[in-house]
Amino acid sequence: MTEEERIEKRREHNRRYREDNRSSINARIRAKKLRQRATEMPAINEQLNITKKEIASLIGVKMLTLEKILKDKKYSAPQHMGVHFDGTVLYNRAAIMEWLPYIREVSAFITRGKPIKITGMAK
């Protein structure tokens, strides 16, 4: 494969990636521009709102697992109440605190992925 073919292949890959992820890329760019323009970011009211990071630490799971829990209908997670203009997703603290004992109990039974087994050829 020549250098030109490699470059063309990379361009095609990048174009497909941009098309597939256009909405998330635009959201990240928008949030970055808002952060740059903002002189002072309004504070998040911590009595009323809670972030995903705080929820994950309260439950004791990683962010990826929390994302799966929040998207899955069977866990009946409360809906987010808003998005801070820097991209932070906010949830109602009272609703999360009511939901927390249930999800702590259920998260103990969330199956872990199979461990990767290294065979002779992979070694």
LUMNU-314911 format. One record per atom (N, C-alpha, C, O): y, x, z; residue in one letter; atom name. Coordinates in Angstrom, 2 decimals, decimal comma. Each point is the difference from the previous one (the first is absolute). Example, Ala and Ser with C-alpha at 12.3 -4.5 7.8 and 13.67 -1.06 7.14 Angstrom:
LUMNU-314911
<<-5,69 13,19 7,80> "A" "N"> <<1,19 -0,89 0,00> "A" "CA"> <<1,20 0,90 0,00> "A" "C"> <<-0,02 1,04 0,66> "A" "O"> <<1,07 -1,39 -1,38> "S" "N"> <<1,19 0,82 0,06> "S" "CA"> <<1,09 -0,77 0,73> "S" "C"> <<1,11 0,51 0,17> "S" "O"> 
***
This chain:
LUMNU-314911
<<-1,17 0,85 0,00> "M" "N"> <<1,17 -0,85 0,00> "M" "CA"> <<1,24 0,90 0,00> "M" "C"> <<0,12 0,91 0,83> "M" "O"> <<0,78 -1,15 -1,73> "T" "N"> <<1,19 0,82 -0,09> "T" "CA"> <<1,03 -0,43 1,04> "T" "C"> <<-0,14 -1,04 0,65> "T" "O"> <<1,13 1,85 -0,52> "E" "N"> <<1,06 -0,28 0,97> "E" "CA"> <<0,74 -1,29 -0,36> "E" "C"> <<0,34 -0,79 0,89> "E" "O"> <<-0,11 0,56 -2,17> "E" "N"> <<0,69 -1,21 -0,44> "E" "CA"> <<-0,82 -1,25 0,32> "E" "C"> <<0,55 -1,01 0,42> "E" "O"> <<-1,85 1,09 -0,62> "E" "N"> <<-0,87 -1,14 0,31> "E" "CA"> <<0,00 -0,28 1,50> "E" "C"> <<0,01 -1,17 0,41> "E" "O"> <<-0,03 2,22 0,42> "R" "N"> <<0,05 -0,17 1,44> "R" "CA"> <<1,30 -0,67 0,43> "R" "C"> <<0,00 -0,90 0,84> "R" "O"> <<1,11 1,33 -1,43> "I" "N"> <<1,30 -0,58 0,33> "I" "CA"> <<0,04 -1,46 -0,41> "I" "C"> <<0,49 -0,85 0,75> "I" "O"> <<-0,99 0,55 -1,93> "E" "N"> <<-0,02 -1,39 -0,48> "E" "CA"> <<-0,88 -0,88 0,88> "E" "C"> <<0,35 -1,14 0,29> "E" "O"> <<-1,49 1,67 0,13> "K" "N"> <<-0,90 -0,74 0,89> "K" "CA"> <<0,67 -0,29 1,34> "K" "C"> <<-0,12 -1,09 0,54> "K" "O"> <<0,84 2,08 -0,02> "R" "N"> <<0,71 -0,17 1,27> "R" "CA"> <<1,11 -1,04 -0,14> "R" "C"> <<0,19 -0,83 0,89> "R" "O"> <<0,54 0,86 -2,01> "R" "N"> <<1,06 -0,99 -0,24> "R" "CA"> <<-0,58 -1,41 -0,04> "R" "C"> <<0,58 -0,93 0,57> "R" "O"> <<-1,71 0,77 -1,24> "E" "N"> <<-0,66 -1,31 -0,10> "E" "CA"> <<-0,43 -0,48 1,39> "E" "C"> <<0,17 -1,17 0,34> "E" "O"> <<-0,72 2,07 0,44> "H" "N"> <<-0,41 -0,35 1,37> "H" "CA"> <<1,20 -0,44 0,83> "H" "C"> <<-0,06 -1,02 0,70> "H" "O"> <<1,16 1,78 -0,77> "N" "N"> <<1,21 -0,34 0,75> "N" "CA"> <<0,58 -1,34 -0,44> "N" "C"> <<0,46 -0,78 0,83> "N" "O"> <<-0,48 0,51 -2,13> "R" "N"> <<0,52 -1,27 -0,52> "R" "CA"> <<-0,82 -1,17 0,53> "R" "C"> <<0,56 -1,00 0,43> "R" "O"> <<-1,91 1,14 -0,47> "R" "N"> <<-0,86 -1,06 0,52> "R" "CA"> <<0,22 -0,22 1,49> "R" "C"> <<0,02 -1,14 0,47> "R" "O"> <<0,14 2,24 0,29> "Y" "N"> <<0,23 -0,10 1,43> "Y" "CA"> <<1,30 -0,75 0,29> "Y" "C"> <<0,04 -0,88 0,86> "Y" "O"> <<1,03 1,23 -1,59> "R" "N"> <<1,29 -0,68 0,20> "R" "CA"> <<-0,11 -1,48 -0,32> "R" "C"> <<0,57 -0,82 0,72> "R" "O"> <<-1,28 0,46 -1,78> "E" "N"> <<-0,15 -1,40 -0,37> "E" "CA"> <<-0,80 -0,77 1,05> "E" "C"> <<0,35 -1,13 0,35> "E" "O"> <<-1,41 1,74 0,16> "D" "N"> <<-0,86 -0,66 0,99> "D" "CA"> <<0,69 -0,17 1,35> "D" "C"> <<-0,24 -0,98 0,70> "D" "O"> <<1,09 1,92 -0,33> "N" "N"> <<0,62 0,00 1,33> "N" "CA"> <<1,51 -0,18 -0,05> "N" "C"> <<0,72 0,48 0,88> "N" "O"> <<-0,25 -1,16 -1,90> "R" "N"> <<1,43 -0,16 -0,20> "R" "CA"> <<0,70 -0,64 1,20> "R" "C"> <<1,07 0,46 0,40> "R" "O"> <<-1,65 -1,51 0,19> "S" "N"> <<0,68 -0,71 1,08> "S" "CA"> <<0,12 0,87 1,25> "S" "C"> <<1,05 0,01 0,65> "S" "O"> <<-2,11 0,72 -0,30> "S" "N"> <<0,08 0,84 1,20> "S" "CA"> <<0,93 1,19 -0,22> "S" "C"> <<0,72 0,41 0,92> "S" "O"> <<-0,72 0,15 -2,13> "I" "N"> <<0,89 1,12 -0,30> "I" "CA"> <<1,45 -0,47 0,09> "I" "C"> <<0,84 0,69 0,58> "I" "O"> <<-0,55 -1,86 -1,16> "N" "N"> <<1,36 -0,53 0,06> "N" "CA"> <<0,43 -0,29 1,43> "N" "C"> <<1,15 0,24 0,36> "N" "O"> <<-2,07 -0,76 0,46> "A" "N"> <<0,33 -0,30 1,40> "A" "CA"> <<0,33 1,28 0,76> "A" "C"> <<0,95 0,03 0,79> "A" "O"> <<-1,73 1,04 -1,03> "R" "N"> <<0,27 1,28 0,67> "R" "CA"> <<1,33 0,58 -0,43> "R" "C"> <<0,75 0,52 0,82> "R" "O"> <<-0,44 -0,62 -2,12> "I" "N"> <<1,27 0,53 -0,50> "I" "CA"> <<1,16 -0,80 0,58> "I" "C"> <<1,01 0,58 0,41> "I" "O"> <<-1,15 -1,92 -0,37> "R" "N"> <<1,04 -0,86 0,57> "R" "CA"> <<0,24 0,34 1,46> "R" "C"> <<1,15 0,10 0,43> "R" "O"> <<-2,23 0,08 0,34> "A" "N"> <<0,14 0,34 1,43> "A" "CA"> <<0,66 1,36 0,17> "A" "C"> <<0,83 0,17 0,90> "A" "O"> <<-1,18 0,78 -1,74> "K" "N"> <<0,60 1,34 0,08> "K" "CA"> <<1,49 -0,06 -0,28> "K" "C"> <<0,80 0,65 0,68> "K" "O"> <<-0,41 -1,43 -1,71> "K" "N"> <<1,42 -0,12 -0,33> "K" "CA"> <<0,77 -0,69 1,13> "K" "C"> <<1,12 0,39 0,31> "K" "O"> <<-1,73 -1,41 0,30> "L" "N"> <<0,66 -0,68 1,11> "L" "CA"> <<0,19 0,94 1,18> "L" "C"> <<1,05 -0,02 0,65> "L" "O"> <<-2,05 0,85 -0,38> "R" "N"> <<0,13 0,96 1,10> "R" "CA"> <<1,11 1,01 -0,28> "R" "C"> <<0,72 0,40 0,91> "R" "O"> <<-0,59 0,02 -2,17> "Q" "N"> <<1,03 0,97 -0,35> "Q" "CA"> <<1,39 -0,61 0,09> "Q" "C"> <<0,95 0,66 0,42> "Q" "O"> <<-0,82 -1,93 -0,82> "R" "N"> <<1,30 -0,67 0,01> "R" "CA"> <<0,45 -0,37 1,40> "R" "C"> <<1,19 0,04 0,31> "R" "O"> <<-2,14 -0,41 0,53> "A" "N"> <<0,33 -0,51 1,32> "A" "CA"> <<0,57 1,11 0,87> "A" "C"> <<-0,58 1,08 0,12> "A" "O"> <<1,72 -1,36 0,49> "T" "N"> <<0,56 0,96 0,93> "T" "CA"> <<-0,64 -0,16 1,37> "T" "C"> <<-0,30 0,98 0,68> "T" "O"> <<0,08 -2,22 -0,30> "E" "N"> <<-0,63 -0,26 1,28> "E" "CA"> <<-0,98 -1,16 -0,17> "E" "C"> <<0,38 -1,09 -0,40> "E" "O"> <<-1,63 1,34 0,72> "M" "N"> <<-1,03 -1,01 -0,18> "M" "CA"> <<0,01 -0,96 1,20> "M" "C"> <<0,03 0,46 1,14> "M" "O"> <<-0,05 -1,76 -1,38> "P" "N"> <<-0,01 -0,93 1,13> "P" "CA"> <<-1,28 0,16 0,80> "P" "C"> <<-1,08 0,24 -0,55> "P" "O"> <<1,19 -0,37 1,86> "A" "N"> <<-1,15 0,19 0,89> "A" "CA"> <<-0,95 -1,18 -0,11> "A" "C"> <<0,43 -1,14 -0,22> "A" "O"> <<-1,71 1,41 0,38> "I" "N"> <<-1,01 -1,04 0,02> "I" "CA"> <<-0,08 -0,51 1,43> "I" "C"> <<-0,17 0,79 0,93> "I" "O"> <<0,29 -2,09 -0,75> "N" "N"> <<-0,06 -0,58 1,34> "N" "CA"> <<-1,44 0,11 0,51> "N" "C"> <<-0,87 -0,74 -0,44> "N" "O"> <<0,63 1,66 1,36> "E" "N"> <<-1,35 0,29 0,45> "E" "CA"> <<-0,56 -1,07 0,93> "E" "C"> <<-1,21 -0,03 0,24> "E" "O"> <<2,06 -0,87 0,29> "Q" "N"> <<-0,51 -1,10 0,82> "Q" "CA"> <<-0,63 -1,08 -0,87> "Q" "C"> <<-0,95 -0,66 0,41> "Q" "O"> <<1,48 0,48 -1,61> "L" "N"> <<-0,47 -1,08 -0,87> "L" "CA"> <<-0,98 0,50 -1,07> "L" "C"> <<-0,89 -0,75 -0,41> "L" "O"> <<1,05 1,98 -0,04> "N" "N"> <<-0,77 0,50 -1,14> "N" "CA"> <<-0,92 1,15 0,41> "N" "C"> <<0,25 0,71 0,97> "N" "O"> <<-1,32 -0,57 -1,73> "I" "N"> <<-0,93 1,11 0,20> "I" "CA"> <<-0,41 0,51 -1,39> "I" "C"> <<-0,13 -0,79 -0,93> "I" "O"> <<-0,08 2,09 0,81> "T" "N"> <<-0,35 0,59 -1,29> "T" "CA"> <<-1,51 0,19 -0,11> "T" "C"> <<-0,72 -0,10 0,99> "T" "O"> <<0,27 0,39 -2,19> "K" "N"> <<-1,43 0,21 -0,24> "K" "CA"> <<-0,52 1,20 0,79> "K" "C"> <<-1,12 -0,03 0,51> "K" "O"> <<1,92 1,06 -0,41> "K" "N"> <<-0,42 1,20 0,71> "K" "CA"> <<-0,26 -0,31 1,47> "K" "C"> <<-0,98 0,48 0,57> "K" "O"> <<1,85 -1,27 0,04> "E" "N"> <<-0,18 -0,39 1,39> "E" "CA"> <<-1,24 -0,88 0,18> "E" "C"> <<-0,73 0,13 0,97> "E" "O"> <<0,51 -1,03 -1,92> "I" "N"> <<-1,17 -0,89 0,05> "I" "CA"> <<-1,28 0,83 -0,06> "I" "C"> <<-0,94 -0,23 0,76> "I" "O"> <<0,90 1,20 -1,67> "A" "N"> <<-1,18 0,86 -0,14> "A" "CA"> <<-0,28 0,76 1,28> "A" "C"> <<-1,16 0,14 0,40> "A" "O"> <<2,20 0,35 0,26> "S" "N"> <<-0,21 0,74 1,25> "S" "CA"> <<-0,46 -0,92 1,12> "S" "C"> <<-0,80 0,41 0,84> "S" "O"> <<1,29 -1,66 -0,82> "L" "N"> <<-0,44 -0,96 1,03> "L" "CA"> <<-1,46 -0,39 -0,17> "L" "C"> <<-0,74 -0,14 0,98> "L" "O"> <<0,33 -0,04 -2,23> "I" "N"> <<-1,39 -0,39 -0,26> "I" "CA"> <<-0,92 1,21 0,14> "I" "C"> <<-1,13 -0,13 0,47> "I" "O"> <<1,62 1,30 -0,85> "G" "N"> <<-0,80 1,21 0,06> "G" "CA"> <<-0,75 0,27 -1,29> "G" "C"> <<-1,12 0,52 0,01> "G" "O"> <<1,74 -0,88 -1,14> "V" "N"> <<-0,60 0,25 -1,31> "V" "CA"> <<0,98 0,80 -0,84> "V" "C"> <<1,17 0,14 0,36> "V" "O"> <<-1,66 0,39 -1,48> "K" "N"> <<0,86 0,73 -0,91> "K" "CA"> <<0,76 -0,98 -0,89> "K" "C"> <<-0,34 -1,18 -0,08> "K" "O"> <<1,37 1,68 -0,59> "M" "N"> <<0,85 -0,86 -0,83> "M" "CA"> <<-0,78 -0,63 -1,15> "M" "C"> <<0,24 -1,16 -0,34> "M" "O"> <<-1,15 1,90 -0,26> "L" "N"> <<-0,78 -0,54 -1,12> "L" "CA"> <<-0,85 -1,18 0,46> "L" "C"> <<-0,09 -1,01 -0,70> "L" "O"> <<-0,53 1,14 1,86> "T" "N"> <<-0,79 -1,10 0,56> "T" "CA"> <<0,89 -1,19 0,32> "T" "C"> <<-0,38 -1,14 -0,25> "T" "O"> <<1,55 1,40 0,80> "L" "N"> <<0,94 -1,08 0,31> "L" "CA"> <<0,42 -0,74 -1,27> "L" "C"> <<0,11 -1,22 0,01> "L" "O"> <<0,14 1,96 -1,09> "E" "N"> <<0,37 -0,63 -1,27> "E" "CA"> <<-1,10 -0,96 -0,45> "E" "C"> <<0,28 -1,11 -0,45> "E" "O"> <<-1,53 1,55 0,56> "K" "N"> <<-1,12 -0,85 -0,40> "K" "CA"> <<-0,08 -1,23 0,88> "K" "C"> <<-0,26 -1,09 -0,49> "K" "O"> <<0,49 1,25 1,79> "I" "N"> <<-0,04 -1,13 0,93> "I" "CA"> <<1,09 -1,00 -0,33> "I" "C"> <<-0,25 -1,21 -0,02> "I" "O"> <<1,45 1,70 -0,23> "L" "N"> <<1,13 -0,90 -0,27> "L" "CA"> <<-0,17 -0,76 -1,31> "L" "C"> <<0,47 -1,13 -0,12> "L" "O"> <<-1,14 1,74 -0,87> "K" "N"> <<-0,18 -0,66 -1,29> "K" "CA"> <<-1,15 -1,00 0,01> "K" "C"> <<0,01 -0,96 -0,78> "K" "O"> <<-0,99 1,16 1,65> "D" "N"> <<-1,21 -0,83 0,00> "D" "CA"> <<0,28 -1,32 0,73> "D" "C"> <<0,50 0,00 1,12> "D" "O"> <<-0,82 -1,11 -1,77> "K" "N"> <<0,27 -1,33 0,56> "K" "CA"> <<-0,86 -0,30 1,22> "K" "C"> <<0,42 -0,77 0,87> "K" "O"> <<-1,61 1,36 -0,78> "K" "N"> <<-0,91 -0,36 1,09> "K" "CA"> <<0,51 0,48 1,36> "K" "C"> <<-0,46 -0,51 1,03> "K" "O"> <<1,37 1,47 -0,99> "Y" "N"> <<0,54 0,46 1,28> "Y" "CA"> <<1,22 -0,81 0,44> "Y" "C"> <<0,51 0,20 1,11> "Y" "O"> <<-0,06 -1,09 -1,94> "S" "N"> <<1,15 -0,89 0,26> "S" "CA"> <<1,17 0,72 0,66> "S" "C"> <<0,47 -0,39 1,07> "S" "O"> <<-0,02 1,43 -1,71> "A" "N"> <<1,14 0,78 0,50> "A" "CA"> <<1,29 -0,78 -0,23> "A" "C"> <<0,13 -0,69 -1,00> "A" "O"> <<0,82 0,81 1,92> "P" "N"> <<1,31 -0,65 -0,21> "P" "CA"> <<0,70 0,59 -1,22> "P" "C"> <<-0,15 1,18 -0,30> "P" "O"> <<0,90 -2,01 -0,38> "Q" "N"> <<0,75 0,47 -1,18> "Q" "CA"> <<1,21 0,82 0,45> "Q" "C"> <<0,56 -0,23 1,07> "Q" "O"> <<-0,17 1,19 -1,91> "H" "N"> <<1,18 0,78 0,35> "H" "CA"> <<1,23 -0,88 -0,14> "H" "C"> <<0,06 -0,90 -0,83> "H" "O"> <<0,92 1,19 1,66> "M" "N"> <<1,19 -0,85 0,00> "M" "CA"> <<1,14 0,60 -0,81> "M" "C"> <<0,99 -0,69 -0,27> "M" "O"> <<-1,11 1,92 -0,13> "G" "N"> <<1,05 0,59 -0,81> "G" "CA"> <<-0,27 1,45 -0,28> "G" "C"> <<-0,94 0,60 0,52> "G" "O"> <<1,79 -0,04 -1,37> "V" "N"> <<-0,08 1,41 -0,34> "V" "CA"> <<1,37 0,60 0,25> "V" "C"> <<1,01 -0,49 -0,53> "V" "O"> <<-0,97 1,55 1,32> "H" "N"> <<1,24 0,70 0,25> "H" "CA"> <<0,42 0,68 -1,29> "H" "C"> <<-0,87 0,33 -0,81> "H" "O"> <<2,14 -0,11 0,59> "F" "N"> <<0,41 0,50 -1,31> "F" "CA"> <<-0,45 1,43 -0,27> "F" "C"> <<0,18 0,48 -1,12> "F" "O"> <<-0,74 0,20 2,10> "D" "N"> <<-0,57 1,32 -0,29> "D" "CA"> <<-1,49 -0,10 -0,35> "D" "C"> <<-0,65 1,02 -0,21> "D" "O"> <<0,12 -2,23 0,14> "G" "N"> <<-1,38 -0,20 -0,41> "G" "CA"> <<-0,96 -0,29 1,14> "G" "C"> <<-1,18 -0,23 -0,24> "G" "O"> <<1,65 0,25 1,49> "T" "N"> <<-0,85 -0,26 1,15> "T" "CA"> <<-0,33 -1,49 0,06> "T" "C"> <<0,90 -0,84 -0,02> "T" "O"> <<-2,20 0,53 0,09> "V" "N"> <<-0,43 -1,40 0,08> "V" "CA"> <<0,02 -0,43 1,46> "V" "C"> <<-0,57 0,67 0,86> "V" "O"> <<1,24 -1,78 -0,58> "L" "N"> <<0,17 -0,46 1,38> "L" "CA"> <<-0,82 -1,26 0,26> "L" "C"> <<-0,08 -0,89 -0,84> "L" "O"> <<-0,53 0,84 2,02> "Y" "N"> <<-0,78 -1,15 0,44> "Y" "CA"> <<0,61 -0,55 1,28> "Y" "C"> <<0,68 0,72 0,73> "Y" "O"> <<-0,92 -2,00 -0,47> "N" "N"> <<0,47 -0,63 1,23> "N" "CA"> <<-0,82 0,54 1,16> "N" "C"> <<-1,23 -0,12 0,01> "N" "O"> <<1,89 0,71 0,98> "R" "N"> <<-0,68 0,65 1,11> "R" "CA"> <<-0,83 -1,00 0,81> "R" "C"> <<-1,11 0,32 0,42> "R" "O"> <<1,64 -1,52 -0,18> "A" "N"> <<-0,72 -0,99 0,80> "A" "CA"> <<-1,29 -0,43 -0,69> "A" "C"> <<-1,05 -0,13 0,64> "A" "O"> <<1,12 -0,10 -1,95> "A" "N"> <<-1,19 -0,42 -0,75> "A" "CA"> <<-1,05 1,11 -0,02> "A" "C"> <<-1,19 -0,28 0,12> "A" "O"> <<1,62 1,52 -0,25> "I" "N"> <<-0,94 1,12 -0,01> "I" "CA"> <<-0,66 0,15 1,38> "I" "C"> <<-1,19 0,27 0,08> "I" "O"> <<1,96 -0,44 0,98> "M" "N"> <<-0,56 0,14 1,35> "M" "CA"> <<-1,03 -1,09 0,29> "M" "C"> <<-0,97 0,24 0,72> "M" "O"> <<1,16 -1,44 -1,27> "E" "N"> <<-1,01 -1,06 0,13> "E" "CA"> <<-1,26 0,34 -0,79> "E" "C"> <<-1,11 -0,30 0,45> "E" "O"> <<1,27 0,91 -1,59> "W" "N"> <<-1,10 0,32 -0,91> "W" "CA"> <<-0,75 1,26 0,42> "W" "C"> <<-1,15 0,20 -0,39> "W" "O"> <<1,80 0,66 1,19> "L" "N"> <<-0,53 1,31 0,35> "L" "CA"> <<-1,36 -0,01 0,71> "L" "C"> <<-0,87 0,77 -0,40> "L" "O"> <<0,63 -1,59 1,42> "P" "N"> <<-1,32 0,02 0,66> "P" "CA"> <<-1,13 -0,35 -0,96> "P" "C"> <<-1,08 0,60 0,06> "P" "O"> <<1,32 -1,55 -0,94> "Y" "N"> <<-1,01 -0,42 -0,97> "Y" "CA"> <<-0,35 1,16 -0,93> "Y" "C"> <<-1,18 0,28 -0,21> "Y" "O"> <<2,18 0,37 -0,34> "I" "N"> <<-0,26 1,05 -0,99> "I" "CA"> <<-0,57 1,25 0,64> "I" "C"> <<-0,76 0,73 -0,64> "I" "O"> <<1,11 -0,46 1,90> "R" "N"> <<-0,60 1,15 0,69> "R" "CA"> <<-1,50 -0,19 0,13> "R" "C"> <<-0,78 0,93 -0,22> "R" "O"> <<0,39 -2,15 0,57> "E" "N"> <<-1,42 -0,30 0,13> "E" "CA"> <<-0,71 0,09 -1,35> "E" "C"> <<-1,08 0,57 -0,10> "E" "O"> <<1,69 -1,13 -0,91> "V" "N"> <<-0,61 -0,02 -1,34> "V" "CA"> <<-0,03 1,40 -0,61> "V" "C"> <<-0,95 0,33 -0,71> "V" "O"> <<1,98 0,49 0,96> "S" "N"> <<0,05 1,32 -0,62> "S" "CA"> <<-1,12 0,92 0,49> "S" "C"> <<-0,30 1,00 -0,64> "S" "O"> <<-0,30 -1,34 1,77> "A" "N"> <<-1,14 0,79 0,48> "A" "CA"> <<-1,20 -0,16 -0,92> "A" "C"> <<-0,87 0,87 -0,06> "A" "O"> <<0,81 -2,00 -0,67> "F" "N"> <<-1,13 -0,27 -0,87> "F" "CA"> <<0,28 0,28 -1,47> "F" "C"> <<-0,86 -0,27 -0,85> "F" "O"> <<2,03 0,79 0,53> "I" "N"> <<0,31 0,35 -1,39> "I" "CA"> <<-0,88 1,19 -0,38> "I" "C"> <<0,00 1,02 0,68> "I" "O"> <<-0,73 -1,18 -1,76> "T" "N"> <<-0,94 1,04 -0,39> "T" "CA"> <<0,72 1,22 -0,54> "T" "C"> <<0,99 -0,12 -0,73> "T" "O"> <<-1,47 1,23 1,08> "R" "N"> <<0,52 1,25 -0,53> "R" "CA"> <<-0,71 0,28 -1,32> "R" "C"> <<-1,12 -0,47 -0,21> "R" "O"> <<1,75 1,23 -0,66> "G" "N"> <<-0,64 0,36 -1,26> "G" "CA"> <<-1,17 0,93 0,24> "G" "C"> <<-0,08 0,67 1,03> "G" "O"> <<-0,81 -0,63 -1,99> "K" "N"> <<-1,14 0,90 0,12> "K" "CA"> <<0,49 1,44 -0,01> "K" "C"> <<0,87 0,36 -0,80> "K" "O"> <<-1,43 0,48 1,68> "P" "N"> <<0,42 1,40 -0,03> "P" "CA"> <<-0,46 0,68 -1,29> "P" "C"> <<-1,05 -0,34 -0,55> "P" "O"> <<1,83 1,26 0,08> "I" "N"> <<-0,32 0,71 -1,24> "I" "CA"> <<-1,12 1,00 0,32> "I" "C"> <<0,10 0,80 0,93> "I" "O"> <<-1,14 -0,87 -1,72> "K" "N"> <<-1,14 0,88 0,20> "K" "CA"> <<0,03 1,08 -1,09> "K" "C"> <<0,00 -0,32 -1,19> "K" "O"> <<0,02 1,55 1,60> "I" "N"> <<0,03 1,11 -0,95> "I" "CA"> <<-1,43 0,40 -0,32> "I" "C"> <<-0,75 0,42 0,88> "I" "O"> <<0,39 -0,56 -2,14> "T" "N"> <<-1,35 0,34 -0,43> "T" "CA"> <<-0,06 1,46 -0,46> "T" "C"> <<1,01 0,70 -0,01> "T" "O"> <<-2,20 -0,28 -0,37> "G" "N"> <<-0,21 1,38 -0,41> "G" "CA"> <<0,85 0,43 -1,17> "G" "C"> <<0,51 1,13 0,00> "G" "O"> <<-0,33 -2,01 -1,00> "M" "N"> <<0,78 0,39 -1,18> "M" "CA"> <<1,49 0,12 0,32> "M" "C"> <<0,70 0,81 -0,60> "M" "O"> <<-0,21 -1,62 1,55> "A" "N"> <<1,42 0,04 0,35> "A" "CA"> <<0,35 1,25 0,80> "A" "C"> <<1,13 0,48 -0,03> "A" "O"> <<-2,12 0,05 0,75> "K" "N"> <<0,26 1,19 0,81> "K" "CA"> <<0,24 1,18 -0,90> "K" "C"> <<0,23 1,11 0,49> "K" "O"> 
***
